[in-house]
Amino acid sequence: MTNRTLTATRHTHPGGAAVVEVAGELDHHTAPELTRVIQETPFGPDAPVLIDLSALTYCDSTGITVLVMAYHRACKVDAPLFLVGLNTDLMHVFRIIGLDQLFSFQPTVEDAVKSHRG
């Protein structure tokens, strides 16, 4: 059995966005950590939430479910939500299952902040 690890931390970008940084493997065993951080993150129409997945090395269906739950939470309060830094493989999975139609993607946190400012 491999030792699955995930870190999920939140900080505020100087531009006001809440940035949730995710690193490691997001699966059934580690999803509760990301769920906790997302639940503790304030969502609202005034500042975007950026989920930075650039250091994510693995994501299974449980992890995708956590991200979809964040999307639904953002929609309920009209909060901008961006997924940032998805690798090619994960982006391919999102396209196959149609989640590229739900989420807004940006390559970097700075690109997401600029995109939100318009």
Jmol script that loads the backbone (N, CA, C; Angstrom):
load data "model"
ATOM      1  N   MET A   1       0.850  -1.185   0.000  1.00  0.00           N
ATOM      2  CA  MET A   1       0.000   0.000   0.000  1.00  0.00           C
ATOM      3  C   MET A   1       0.889   1.240   0.000  1.00  0.00           C
ATOM      4  N   THR A   2       0.564   2.177  -0.856  1.00  0.00           N
ATOM      5  CA  THR A   2       1.355   3.399  -0.912  1.00  0.00           C
ATOM      6  C   THR A   2       0.881   4.370   0.160  1.00  0.00           C
ATOM      7  N   ASN A   3       1.774   5.246   0.560  1.00  0.00           N
ATOM      8  CA  ASN A   3       1.432   6.274   1.526  1.00  0.00           C
ATOM      9  C   ASN A   3       0.914   7.483   0.770  1.00  0.00           C
ATOM     10  N   ARG A   4      -0.381   7.636   0.720  1.00  0.00           N
ATOM     11  CA  ARG A   4      -0.992   8.734  -0.021  1.00  0.00           C
ATOM     12  C   ARG A   4      -0.971   9.992   0.825  1.00  0.00           C
ATOM     13  N   THR A   5      -0.476  11.049   0.238  1.00  0.00           N
ATOM     14  CA  THR A   5      -0.432  12.300   0.974  1.00  0.00           C
ATOM     15  C   THR A   5      -1.022  13.420   0.128  1.00  0.00           C
ATOM     16  N   LEU A   6      -1.634  14.349   0.809  1.00  0.00           N
ATOM     17  CA  LEU A   6      -2.201  15.521   0.156  1.00  0.00           C
ATOM     18  C   LEU A   6      -2.053  16.676   1.130  1.00  0.00           C
ATOM     19  N   THR A   7      -1.668  17.815   0.596  1.00  0.00           N
ATOM     20  CA  THR A   7      -1.744  19.028   1.399  1.00  0.00           C
ATOM     21  C   THR A   7      -2.688  19.985   0.688  1.00  0.00           C
ATOM     22  N   ALA A   8      -3.498  20.628   1.470  1.00  0.00           N
ATOM     23  CA  ALA A   8      -4.423  21.638   0.952  1.00  0.00           C
ATOM     24  C   ALA A   8      -4.353  22.821   1.917  1.00  0.00           C
ATOM     25  N   THR A   9      -3.918  23.953   1.385  1.00  0.00           N
ATOM     26  CA  THR A   9      -3.783  25.148   2.212  1.00  0.00           C
ATOM     27  C   THR A   9      -4.463  26.315   1.522  1.00  0.00           C
ATOM     28  N   ARG A  10      -4.829  27.317   2.308  1.00  0.00           N
ATOM     29  CA  ARG A  10      -5.489  28.486   1.741  1.00  0.00           C
ATOM     30  C   ARG A  10      -4.755  29.746   2.171  1.00  0.00           C
ATOM     31  N   HIS A  11      -4.638  30.668   1.233  1.00  0.00           N
ATOM     32  CA  HIS A  11      -4.119  31.992   1.553  1.00  0.00           C
ATOM     33  C   HIS A  11      -4.871  33.003   0.690  1.00  0.00           C
ATOM     34  N   THR A  12      -4.703  34.263   1.025  1.00  0.00           N
ATOM     35  CA  THR A  12      -5.357  35.321   0.265  1.00  0.00           C
ATOM     36  C   THR A  12      -4.338  35.975  -0.644  1.00  0.00           C
ATOM     37  N   HIS A  13      -4.655  36.029  -1.921  1.00  0.00           N
ATOM     38  CA  HIS A  13      -3.809  36.689  -2.919  1.00  0.00           C
ATOM     39  C   HIS A  13      -3.873  38.194  -2.665  1.00  0.00           C
ATOM     40  N   PRO A  14      -2.794  38.931  -2.954  1.00  0.00           N
ATOM     41  CA  PRO A  14      -2.834  40.390  -2.774  1.00  0.00           C
ATOM     42  C   PRO A  14      -4.000  41.056  -3.512  1.00  0.00           C
ATOM     43  N   GLY A  15      -4.491  40.413  -4.582  1.00  0.00           N
ATOM     44  CA  GLY A  15      -5.627  40.951  -5.312  1.00  0.00           C
ATOM     45  C   GLY A  15      -6.971  40.627  -4.678  1.00  0.00           C
ATOM     46  N   GLY A  16      -6.963  39.915  -3.536  1.00  0.00           N
ATOM     47  CA  GLY A  16      -8.198  39.619  -2.813  1.00  0.00           C
ATOM     48  C   GLY A  16      -8.763  38.233  -3.014  1.00  0.00           C
ATOM     49  N   ALA A  17      -8.258  37.477  -3.968  1.00  0.00           N
ATOM     50  CA  ALA A  17      -8.777  36.133  -4.225  1.00  0.00           C
ATOM     51  C   ALA A  17      -8.352  35.170  -3.130  1.00  0.00           C
ATOM     52  N   ALA A  18      -9.231  34.230  -2.812  1.00  0.00           N
ATOM     53  CA  ALA A  18      -8.871  33.123  -1.926  1.00  0.00           C
ATOM     54  C   ALA A  18      -8.219  32.054  -2.789  1.00  0.00           C
ATOM     55  N   VAL A  19      -7.000  31.668  -2.447  1.00  0.00           N
ATOM     56  CA  VAL A  19      -6.262  30.671  -3.222  1.00  0.00           C
ATOM     57  C   VAL A  19      -6.123  29.412  -2.379  1.00  0.00           C
ATOM     58  N   VAL A  20      -6.674  28.312  -2.890  1.00  0.00           N
ATOM     59  CA  VAL A  20      -6.544  27.009  -2.242  1.00  0.00           C
ATOM     60  C   VAL A  20      -5.499  26.233  -3.041  1.00  0.00           C
ATOM     61  N   GLU A  21      -4.361  25.954  -2.420  1.00  0.00           N
ATOM     62  CA  GLU A  21      -3.298  25.222  -3.081  1.00  0.00           C
ATOM     63  C   GLU A  21      -3.387  23.755  -2.696  1.00  0.00           C
ATOM     64  N   VAL A  22      -3.384  22.903  -3.721  1.00  0.00           N
ATOM     65  CA  VAL A  22      -3.533  21.469  -3.526  1.00  0.00           C
ATOM     66  C   VAL A  22      -2.284  20.790  -4.077  1.00  0.00           C
ATOM     67  N   ALA A  23      -1.674  19.921  -3.266  1.00  0.00           N
ATOM     68  CA  ALA A  23      -0.475  19.209  -3.705  1.00  0.00           C
ATOM     69  C   ALA A  23      -0.555  17.756  -3.266  1.00  0.00           C
ATOM     70  N   GLY A  24      -0.155  16.860  -4.166  1.00  0.00           N
ATOM     71  CA  GLY A  24      -0.126  15.437  -3.835  1.00  0.00           C
ATOM     72  C   GLY A  24      -1.204  14.667  -4.561  1.00  0.00           C
ATOM     73  N   GLU A  25      -1.698  13.628  -3.895  1.00  0.00           N
ATOM     74  CA  GLU A  25      -2.683  12.726  -4.476  1.00  0.00           C
ATOM     75  C   GLU A  25      -4.057  12.977  -3.878  1.00  0.00           C
ATOM     76  N   LEU A  26      -5.020  13.268  -4.742  1.00  0.00           N
ATOM     77  CA  LEU A  26      -6.401  13.534  -4.322  1.00  0.00           C
ATOM     78  C   LEU A  26      -7.233  12.310  -4.652  1.00  0.00           C
ATOM     79  N   ASP A  27      -7.589  11.569  -3.608  1.00  0.00           N
ATOM     80  CA  ASP A  27      -8.365  10.346  -3.803  1.00  0.00           C
ATOM     81  C   ASP A  27      -9.285  10.138  -2.601  1.00  0.00           C
ATOM     82  N   HIS A  28      -9.869   8.951  -2.531  1.00  0.00           N
ATOM     83  CA  HIS A  28     -10.817   8.615  -1.464  1.00  0.00           C
ATOM     84  C   HIS A  28     -10.224   8.848  -0.078  1.00  0.00           C
ATOM     85  N   HIS A  29      -8.946   8.558   0.083  1.00  0.00           N
ATOM     86  CA  HIS A  29      -8.312   8.665   1.392  1.00  0.00           C
ATOM     87  C   HIS A  29      -7.957  10.097   1.765  1.00  0.00           C
ATOM     88  N   THR A  30      -7.675  10.936   0.773  1.00  0.00           N
ATOM     89  CA  THR A  30      -7.192  12.287   1.063  1.00  0.00           C
ATOM     90  C   THR A  30      -8.223  13.382   0.794  1.00  0.00           C
ATOM     91  N   ALA A  31      -9.314  13.048   0.135  1.00  0.00           N
ATOM     92  CA  ALA A  31     -10.334  14.043  -0.216  1.00  0.00           C
ATOM     93  C   ALA A  31     -10.895  14.794   0.990  1.00  0.00           C
ATOM     94  N   PRO A  32     -11.034  14.157   2.163  1.00  0.00           N
ATOM     95  CA  PRO A  32     -11.557  14.924   3.301  1.00  0.00           C
ATOM     96  C   PRO A  32     -10.722  16.152   3.655  1.00  0.00           C
ATOM     97  N   GLU A  33      -9.418  16.112   3.426  1.00  0.00           N
ATOM     98  CA  GLU A  33      -8.574  17.273   3.719  1.00  0.00           C
ATOM     99  C   GLU A  33      -8.942  18.448   2.809  1.00  0.00           C
ATOM    100  N   LEU A  34      -9.072  18.200   1.508  1.00  0.00           N
ATOM    101  CA  LEU A  34      -9.459  19.266   0.592  1.00  0.00           C
ATOM    102  C   LEU A  34     -10.880  19.729   0.878  1.00  0.00           C
ATOM    103  N   THR A  35     -11.764  18.809   1.173  1.00  0.00           N
ATOM    104  CA  THR A  35     -13.142  19.176   1.506  1.00  0.00           C
ATOM    105  C   THR A  35     -13.168  20.134   2.686  1.00  0.00           C
ATOM    106  N   ARG A  36     -12.369  19.842   3.719  1.00  0.00           N
ATOM    107  CA  ARG A  36     -12.316  20.695   4.910  1.00  0.00           C
ATOM    108  C   ARG A  36     -11.842  22.101   4.548  1.00  0.00           C
ATOM    109  N   VAL A  37     -10.776  22.197   3.771  1.00  0.00           N
ATOM    110  CA  VAL A  37     -10.238  23.513   3.414  1.00  0.00           C
ATOM    111  C   VAL A  37     -11.246  24.296   2.575  1.00  0.00           C
ATOM    112  N   ILE A  38     -11.903  23.629   1.647  1.00  0.00           N
ATOM    113  CA  ILE A  38     -12.907  24.307   0.815  1.00  0.00           C
ATOM    114  C   ILE A  38     -14.083  24.777   1.673  1.00  0.00           C
ATOM    115  N   GLN A  39     -14.501  23.943   2.627  1.00  0.00           N
ATOM    116  CA  GLN A  39     -15.608  24.343   3.502  1.00  0.00           C
ATOM    117  C   GLN A  39     -15.240  25.541   4.362  1.00  0.00           C
ATOM    118  N   GLU A  40     -13.965  25.672   4.716  1.00  0.00           N
ATOM    119  CA  GLU A  40     -13.514  26.792   5.546  1.00  0.00           C
ATOM    120  C   GLU A  40     -13.213  28.048   4.719  1.00  0.00           C
ATOM    121  N   THR A  41     -13.235  27.929   3.407  1.00  0.00           N
ATOM    122  CA  THR A  41     -12.937  29.049   2.520  1.00  0.00           C
ATOM    123  C   THR A  41     -14.197  29.882   2.306  1.00  0.00           C
ATOM    124  N   PRO A  42     -14.116  31.188   2.501  1.00  0.00           N
ATOM    125  CA  PRO A  42     -15.288  32.030   2.247  1.00  0.00           C
ATOM    126  C   PRO A  42     -15.565  32.142   0.743  1.00  0.00           C
ATOM    127  N   PHE A  43     -16.786  31.890   0.367  1.00  0.00           N
ATOM    128  CA  PHE A  43     -17.243  32.029  -1.016  1.00  0.00           C
ATOM    129  C   PHE A  43     -18.225  33.188  -1.065  1.00  0.00           C
ATOM    130  N   GLY A  44     -18.045  34.069  -2.016  1.00  0.00           N
ATOM    131  CA  GLY A  44     -18.968  35.178  -2.179  1.00  0.00           C
ATOM    132  C   GLY A  44     -18.712  35.874  -3.499  1.00  0.00           C
ATOM    133  N   PRO A  45     -19.619  36.745  -3.914  1.00  0.00           N
ATOM    134  CA  PRO A  45     -19.500  37.379  -5.222  1.00  0.00           C
ATOM    135  C   PRO A  45     -18.377  38.412  -5.324  1.00  0.00           C
ATOM    136  N   ASP A  46     -17.818  38.839  -4.192  1.00  0.00           N
ATOM    137  CA  ASP A  46     -16.846  39.925  -4.218  1.00  0.00           C
ATOM    138  C   ASP A  46     -15.419  39.517  -4.559  1.00  0.00           C
ATOM    139  N   ALA A  47     -15.053  38.263  -4.300  1.00  0.00           N
ATOM    140  CA  ALA A  47     -13.677  37.829  -4.564  1.00  0.00           C
ATOM    141  C   ALA A  47     -13.692  36.386  -5.069  1.00  0.00           C
ATOM    142  N   PRO A  48     -12.893  36.097  -6.067  1.00  0.00           N
ATOM    143  CA  PRO A  48     -12.886  34.745  -6.616  1.00  0.00           C
ATOM    144  C   PRO A  48     -12.201  33.736  -5.692  1.00  0.00           C
ATOM    145  N   VAL A  49     -12.560  32.482  -5.883  1.00  0.00           N
ATOM    146  CA  VAL A  49     -11.876  31.359  -5.243  1.00  0.00           C
ATOM    147  C   VAL A  49     -11.090  30.660  -6.340  1.00  0.00           C
ATOM    148  N   LEU A  50      -9.794  30.507  -6.114  1.00  0.00           N
ATOM    149  CA  LEU A  50      -8.911  29.861  -7.079  1.00  0.00           C
ATOM    150  C   LEU A  50      -8.405  28.572  -6.458  1.00  0.00           C
ATOM    151  N   ILE A  51      -8.687  27.454  -7.097  1.00  0.00           N
ATOM    152  CA  ILE A  51      -8.176  26.175  -6.617  1.00  0.00           C
ATOM    153  C   ILE A  51      -6.988  25.818  -7.497  1.00  0.00           C
ATOM    154  N   ASP A  52      -5.794  25.944  -6.904  1.00  0.00           N
ATOM    155  CA  ASP A  52      -4.540  25.740  -7.630  1.00  0.00           C
ATOM    156  C   ASP A  52      -4.161  24.266  -7.574  1.00  0.00           C
ATOM    157  N   LEU A  53      -4.284  23.598  -8.724  1.00  0.00           N
ATOM    158  CA  LEU A  53      -4.007  22.172  -8.815  1.00  0.00           C
ATOM    159  C   LEU A  53      -2.679  21.887  -9.507  1.00  0.00           C
ATOM    160  N   SER A  54      -1.824  22.886  -9.611  1.00  0.00           N
ATOM    161  CA  SER A  54      -0.576  22.708 -10.356  1.00  0.00           C
ATOM    162  C   SER A  54       0.365  21.692  -9.714  1.00  0.00           C
ATOM    163  N   ALA A  55       0.233  21.431  -8.417  1.00  0.00           N
ATOM    164  CA  ALA A  55       1.084  20.443  -7.756  1.00  0.00           C
ATOM    165  C   ALA A  55       0.342  19.132  -7.487  1.00  0.00           C
ATOM    166  N   LEU A  56      -0.826  18.964  -8.096  1.00  0.00           N
ATOM    167  CA  LEU A  56      -1.589  17.730  -7.944  1.00  0.00           C
ATOM    168  C   LEU A  56      -0.958  16.643  -8.814  1.00  0.00           C
ATOM    169  N   THR A  57      -0.682  15.493  -8.218  1.00  0.00           N
ATOM    170  CA  THR A  57      -0.043  14.408  -8.966  1.00  0.00           C
ATOM    171  C   THR A  57      -1.014  13.308  -9.364  1.00  0.00           C
ATOM    172  N   TYR A  58      -2.182  13.258  -8.709  1.00  0.00           N
ATOM    173  CA  TYR A  58      -3.169  12.211  -9.002  1.00  0.00           C
ATOM    174  C   TYR A  58      -4.530  12.697  -8.545  1.00  0.00           C
ATOM    175  N   CYS A  59      -5.561  12.342  -9.294  1.00  0.00           N
ATOM    176  CA  CYS A  59      -6.932  12.690  -8.902  1.00  0.00           C
ATOM    177  C   CYS A  59      -7.870  11.597  -9.382  1.00  0.00           C
ATOM    178  N   ASP A  60      -8.624  11.010  -8.461  1.00  0.00           N
ATOM    179  CA  ASP A  60      -9.611  10.010  -8.863  1.00  0.00           C
ATOM    180  C   ASP A  60     -11.009  10.628  -8.830  1.00  0.00           C
ATOM    181  N   SER A  61     -12.018   9.789  -8.996  1.00  0.00           N
ATOM    182  CA  SER A  61     -13.391  10.297  -9.078  1.00  0.00           C
ATOM    183  C   SER A  61     -13.836  10.964  -7.778  1.00  0.00           C
ATOM    184  N   THR A  62     -13.326  10.524  -6.639  1.00  0.00           N
ATOM    185  CA  THR A  62     -13.672  11.165  -5.376  1.00  0.00           C
ATOM    186  C   THR A  62     -13.157  12.597  -5.362  1.00  0.00           C
ATOM    187  N   GLY A  63     -11.944  12.786  -5.849  1.00  0.00           N
ATOM    188  CA  GLY A  63     -11.377  14.128  -5.928  1.00  0.00           C
ATOM    189  C   GLY A  63     -12.173  15.027  -6.849  1.00  0.00           C
ATOM    190  N   ILE A  64     -12.571  14.477  -7.982  1.00  0.00           N
ATOM    191  CA  ILE A  64     -13.390  15.250  -8.918  1.00  0.00           C
ATOM    192  C   ILE A  64     -14.708  15.641  -8.262  1.00  0.00           C
ATOM    193  N   THR A  65     -15.268  14.742  -7.467  1.00  0.00           N
ATOM    194  CA  THR A  65     -16.517  15.040  -6.765  1.00  0.00           C
ATOM    195  C   THR A  65     -16.338  16.214  -5.812  1.00  0.00           C
ATOM    196  N   VAL A  66     -15.206  16.288  -5.118  1.00  0.00           N
ATOM    197  CA  VAL A  66     -14.934  17.415  -4.218  1.00  0.00           C
ATOM    198  C   VAL A  66     -14.904  18.722  -5.019  1.00  0.00           C
ATOM    199  N   LEU A  67     -14.273  18.695  -6.176  1.00  0.00           N
ATOM    200  CA  LEU A  67     -14.205  19.904  -7.009  1.00  0.00           C
ATOM    201  C   LEU A  67     -15.591  20.300  -7.519  1.00  0.00           C
ATOM    202  N   VAL A  68     -16.400  19.324  -7.874  1.00  0.00           N
ATOM    203  CA  VAL A  68     -17.773  19.615  -8.325  1.00  0.00           C
ATOM    204  C   VAL A  68     -18.594  20.195  -7.174  1.00  0.00           C
ATOM    205  N   MET A  69     -18.383  19.701  -5.965  1.00  0.00           N
ATOM    206  CA  MET A  69     -19.087  20.271  -4.808  1.00  0.00           C
ATOM    207  C   MET A  69     -18.682  21.730  -4.611  1.00  0.00           C
ATOM    208  N   ALA A  70     -17.400  22.051  -4.826  1.00  0.00           N
ATOM    209  CA  ALA A  70     -16.955  23.452  -4.731  1.00  0.00           C
ATOM    210  C   ALA A  70     -17.647  24.289  -5.795  1.00  0.00           C
ATOM    211  N   TYR A  71     -17.790  23.738  -6.994  1.00  0.00           N
ATOM    212  CA  TYR A  71     -18.488  24.438  -8.076  1.00  0.00           C
ATOM    213  C   TYR A  71     -19.930  24.756  -7.667  1.00  0.00           C
ATOM    214  N   HIS A  72     -20.637  23.773  -7.112  1.00  0.00           N
ATOM    215  CA  HIS A  72     -22.034  23.990  -6.710  1.00  0.00           C
ATOM    216  C   HIS A  72     -22.127  25.031  -5.589  1.00  0.00           C
ATOM    217  N   ARG A  73     -21.178  24.984  -4.667  1.00  0.00           N
ATOM    218  CA  ARG A  73     -21.177  25.982  -3.588  1.00  0.00           C
ATOM    219  C   ARG A  73     -20.967  27.371  -4.175  1.00  0.00           C
ATOM    220  N   ALA A  74     -20.049  27.501  -5.122  1.00  0.00           N
ATOM    221  CA  ALA A  74     -19.792  28.802  -5.756  1.00  0.00           C
ATOM    222  C   ALA A  74     -21.033  29.304  -6.483  1.00  0.00           C
ATOM    223  N   CYS A  75     -21.705  28.411  -7.183  1.00  0.00           N
ATOM    224  CA  CYS A  75     -22.912  28.805  -7.922  1.00  0.00           C
ATOM    225  C   CYS A  75     -24.010  29.319  -6.996  1.00  0.00           C
ATOM    226  N   LYS A  76     -24.163  28.700  -5.838  1.00  0.00           N
ATOM    227  CA  LYS A  76     -25.222  29.093  -4.902  1.00  0.00           C
ATOM    228  C   LYS A  76     -25.082  30.533  -4.432  1.00  0.00           C
ATOM    229  N   VAL A  77     -23.839  31.023  -4.370  1.00  0.00           N
ATOM    230  CA  VAL A  77     -23.620  32.381  -3.857  1.00  0.00           C
ATOM    231  C   VAL A  77     -23.039  33.304  -4.921  1.00  0.00           C
ATOM    232  N   ASP A  78     -23.096  32.850  -6.172  1.00  0.00           N
ATOM    233  CA  ASP A  78     -22.605  33.636  -7.307  1.00  0.00           C
ATOM    234  C   ASP A  78     -21.136  34.042  -7.151  1.00  0.00           C
ATOM    235  N   ALA A  79     -20.334  33.096  -6.645  1.00  0.00           N
ATOM    236  CA  ALA A  79     -18.908  33.352  -6.445  1.00  0.00           C
ATOM    237  C   ALA A  79     -18.113  32.886  -7.661  1.00  0.00           C
ATOM    238  N   PRO A  80     -17.179  33.694  -8.136  1.00  0.00           N
ATOM    239  CA  PRO A  80     -16.298  33.246  -9.217  1.00  0.00           C
ATOM    240  C   PRO A  80     -15.392  32.120  -8.709  1.00  0.00           C
ATOM    241  N   LEU A  81     -15.262  31.061  -9.495  1.00  0.00           N
ATOM    242  CA  LEU A  81     -14.417  29.924  -9.135  1.00  0.00           C
ATOM    243  C   LEU A  81     -13.565  29.557 -10.339  1.00  0.00           C
ATOM    244  N   PHE A  82     -12.274  29.425 -10.120  1.00  0.00           N
ATOM    245  CA  PHE A  82     -11.346  29.026 -11.176  1.00  0.00           C
ATOM    246  C   PHE A  82     -10.544  27.820 -10.718  1.00  0.00           C
ATOM    247  N   LEU A  83     -10.346  26.883 -11.628  1.00  0.00           N
ATOM    248  CA  LEU A  83      -9.381  25.815 -11.407  1.00  0.00           C
ATOM    249  C   LEU A  83      -8.115  26.239 -12.129  1.00  0.00           C
ATOM    250  N   VAL A  84      -7.002  26.148 -11.438  1.00  0.00           N
ATOM    251  CA  VAL A  84      -5.746  26.688 -11.940  1.00  0.00           C
ATOM    252  C   VAL A  84      -4.706  25.573 -12.067  1.00  0.00           C
ATOM    253  N   GLY A  85      -3.949  25.620 -13.164  1.00  0.00           N
ATOM    254  CA  GLY A  85      -2.769  24.781 -13.298  1.00  0.00           C
ATOM    255  C   GLY A  85      -3.011  23.306 -13.526  1.00  0.00           C
ATOM    256  N   LEU A  86      -4.139  22.939 -14.114  1.00  0.00           N
ATOM    257  CA  LEU A  86      -4.373  21.524 -14.378  1.00  0.00           C
ATOM    258  C   LEU A  86      -3.348  20.989 -15.361  1.00  0.00           C
ATOM    259  N   ASN A  87      -2.823  19.788 -15.068  1.00  0.00           N
ATOM    260  CA  ASN A  87      -1.901  19.186 -16.013  1.00  0.00           C
ATOM    261  C   ASN A  87      -2.689  18.635 -17.206  1.00  0.00           C
ATOM    262  N   THR A  88      -1.980  18.287 -18.247  1.00  0.00           N
ATOM    263  CA  THR A  88      -2.608  17.837 -19.494  1.00  0.00           C
ATOM    264  C   THR A  88      -3.507  16.624 -19.287  1.00  0.00           C
ATOM    265  N   ASP A  89      -3.041  15.658 -18.486  1.00  0.00           N
ATOM    266  CA  ASP A  89      -3.824  14.441 -18.267  1.00  0.00           C
ATOM    267  C   ASP A  89      -5.139  14.735 -17.555  1.00  0.00           C
ATOM    268  N   LEU A  90      -5.093  15.549 -16.515  1.00  0.00           N
ATOM    269  CA  LEU A  90      -6.319  15.864 -15.781  1.00  0.00           C
ATOM    270  C   LEU A  90      -7.260  16.695 -16.639  1.00  0.00           C
ATOM    271  N   MET A  91      -6.722  17.618 -17.413  1.00  0.00           N
ATOM    272  CA  MET A  91      -7.570  18.413 -18.305  1.00  0.00           C
ATOM    273  C   MET A  91      -8.259  17.515 -19.322  1.00  0.00           C
ATOM    274  N   HIS A  92      -7.548  16.496 -19.793  1.00  0.00           N
ATOM    275  CA  HIS A  92      -8.133  15.536 -20.737  1.00  0.00           C
ATOM    276  C   HIS A  92      -9.321  14.810 -20.089  1.00  0.00           C
ATOM    277  N   VAL A  93      -9.155  14.394 -18.841  1.00  0.00           N
ATOM    278  CA  VAL A  93     -10.250  13.723 -18.130  1.00  0.00           C
ATOM    279  C   VAL A  93     -11.438  14.669 -17.981  1.00  0.00           C
ATOM    280  N   PHE A  94     -11.185  15.912 -17.612  1.00  0.00           N
ATOM    281  CA  PHE A  94     -12.271  16.885 -17.459  1.00  0.00           C
ATOM    282  C   PHE A  94     -13.020  17.066 -18.780  1.00  0.00           C
ATOM    283  N   ARG A  95     -12.310  17.070 -19.888  1.00  0.00           N
ATOM    284  CA  ARG A  95     -12.976  17.204 -21.192  1.00  0.00           C
ATOM    285  C   ARG A  95     -13.816  15.978 -21.511  1.00  0.00           C
ATOM    286  N   ILE A  96     -13.286  14.792 -21.242  1.00  0.00           N
ATOM    287  CA  ILE A  96     -14.014  13.553 -21.536  1.00  0.00           C
ATOM    288  C   ILE A  96     -15.332  13.499 -20.775  1.00  0.00           C
ATOM    289  N   ILE A  97     -15.322  13.897 -19.511  1.00  0.00           N
ATOM    290  CA  ILE A  97     -16.544  13.797 -18.706  1.00  0.00           C
ATOM    291  C   ILE A  97     -17.390  15.068 -18.739  1.00  0.00           C
ATOM    292  N   GLY A  98     -16.959  16.047 -19.522  1.00  0.00           N
ATOM    293  CA  GLY A  98     -17.773  17.239 -19.738  1.00  0.00           C
ATOM    294  C   GLY A  98     -17.611  18.334 -18.712  1.00  0.00           C
ATOM    295  N   LEU A  99     -16.669  18.198 -17.782  1.00  0.00           N
ATOM    296  CA  LEU A  99     -16.513  19.224 -16.761  1.00  0.00           C
ATOM    297  C   LEU A  99     -15.835  20.479 -17.286  1.00  0.00           C
ATOM    298  N   ASP A 100     -15.288  20.398 -18.481  1.00  0.00           N
ATOM    299  CA  ASP A 100     -14.734  21.617 -19.087  1.00  0.00           C
ATOM    300  C   ASP A 100     -15.853  22.591 -19.447  1.00  0.00           C
ATOM    301  N   GLN A 101     -17.095  22.112 -19.433  1.00  0.00           N
ATOM    302  CA  GLN A 101     -18.246  22.973 -19.692  1.00  0.00           C
ATOM    303  C   GLN A 101     -18.718  23.692 -18.425  1.00  0.00           C
ATOM    304  N   LEU A 102     -18.293  23.208 -17.247  1.00  0.00           N
ATOM    305  CA  LEU A 102     -18.703  23.811 -15.976  1.00  0.00           C
ATOM    306  C   LEU A 102     -17.683  24.799 -15.441  1.00  0.00           C
ATOM    307  N   PHE A 103     -16.441  24.370 -15.408  1.00  0.00           N
ATOM    308  CA  PHE A 103     -15.397  25.126 -14.737  1.00  0.00           C
ATOM    309  C   PHE A 103     -14.748  26.155 -15.643  1.00  0.00           C
ATOM    310  N   SER A 104     -14.199  27.174 -15.006  1.00  0.00           N
ATOM    311  CA  SER A 104     -13.317  28.134 -15.671  1.00  0.00           C
ATOM    312  C   SER A 104     -11.895  27.728 -15.315  1.00  0.00           C
ATOM    313  N   PHE A 105     -11.049  27.639 -16.319  1.00  0.00           N
ATOM    314  CA  PHE A 105      -9.669  27.196 -16.129  1.00  0.00           C
ATOM    315  C   PHE A 105      -8.709  28.317 -16.475  1.00  0.00           C
ATOM    316  N   GLN A 106      -7.619  28.381 -15.743  1.00  0.00           N
ATOM    317  CA  GLN A 106      -6.537  29.301 -16.047  1.00  0.00           C
ATOM    318  C   GLN A 106      -5.221  28.575 -15.781  1.00  0.00           C
ATOM    319  N   PRO A 107      -4.175  28.922 -16.524  1.00  0.00           N
ATOM    320  CA  PRO A 107      -2.902  28.218 -16.339  1.00  0.00           C
ATOM    321  C   PRO A 107      -2.188  28.568 -15.033  1.00  0.00           C
ATOM    322  N   THR A 108      -2.355  29.802 -14.549  1.00  0.00           N
ATOM    323  CA  THR A 108      -1.684  30.225 -13.313  1.00  0.00           C
ATOM    324  C   THR A 108      -2.633  31.037 -12.446  1.00  0.00           C
ATOM    325  N   VAL A 109      -2.249  31.185 -11.194  1.00  0.00           N
ATOM    326  CA  VAL A 109      -3.021  32.019 -10.268  1.00  0.00           C
ATOM    327  C   VAL A 109      -3.074  33.452 -10.783  1.00  0.00           C
ATOM    328  N   GLU A 110      -1.940  33.966 -11.252  1.00  0.00           N
ATOM    329  CA  GLU A 110      -1.917  35.345 -11.756  1.00  0.00           C
ATOM    330  C   GLU A 110      -2.851  35.513 -12.956  1.00  0.00           C
ATOM    331  N   ASP A 111      -2.877  34.524 -13.861  1.00  0.00           N
ATOM    332  CA  ASP A 111      -3.797  34.592 -14.996  1.00  0.00           C
ATOM    333  C   ASP A 111      -5.252  34.598 -14.521  1.00  0.00           C
ATOM    334  N   ALA A 112      -5.566  33.821 -13.507  1.00  0.00           N
ATOM    335  CA  ALA A 112      -6.941  33.785 -12.995  1.00  0.00           C
ATOM    336  C   ALA A 112      -7.324  35.115 -12.374  1.00  0.00           C
ATOM    337  N   VAL A 113      -6.415  35.716 -11.625  1.00  0.00           N
ATOM    338  CA  VAL A 113      -6.688  37.019 -11.012  1.00  0.00           C
ATOM    339  C   VAL A 113      -6.924  38.075 -12.105  1.00  0.00           C
ATOM    340  N   LYS A 114      -6.061  38.081 -13.101  1.00  0.00           N
ATOM    341  CA  LYS A 114      -6.214  39.035 -14.218  1.00  0.00           C
ATOM    342  C   LYS A 114      -7.516  38.794 -14.961  1.00  0.00           C
ATOM    343  N   SER A 115      -7.856  37.537 -15.184  1.00  0.00           N
ATOM    344  CA  SER A 115      -9.085  37.180 -15.908  1.00  0.00           C
ATOM    345  C   SER A 115     -10.316  37.681 -15.153  1.00  0.00           C
ATOM    346  N   HIS A 116     -10.282  37.553 -13.850  1.00  0.00           N
ATOM    347  CA  HIS A 116     -11.427  37.995 -13.052  1.00  0.00           C
ATOM    348  C   HIS A 116     -11.562  39.511 -13.065  1.00  0.00           C
ATOM    349  N   ARG A 117     -10.454  40.195 -13.042  1.00  0.00           N
ATOM    350  CA  ARG A 117     -10.499  41.670 -13.059  1.00  0.00           C
ATOM    351  C   ARG A 117     -11.002  42.206 -14.390  1.00  0.00           C
ATOM    352  N   GLY A 118     -10.861  41.375 -15.435  1.00  0.00           N
ATOM    353  CA  GLY A 118     -11.359  41.771 -16.749  1.00  0.00           C
ATOM    354  C   GLY A 118     -10.455  42.681 -17.437  1.00  0.00           C
TER     355      GLY A 118
END
end "model"
wireframe off; spacefill off
backbone 0.3
color backbone group
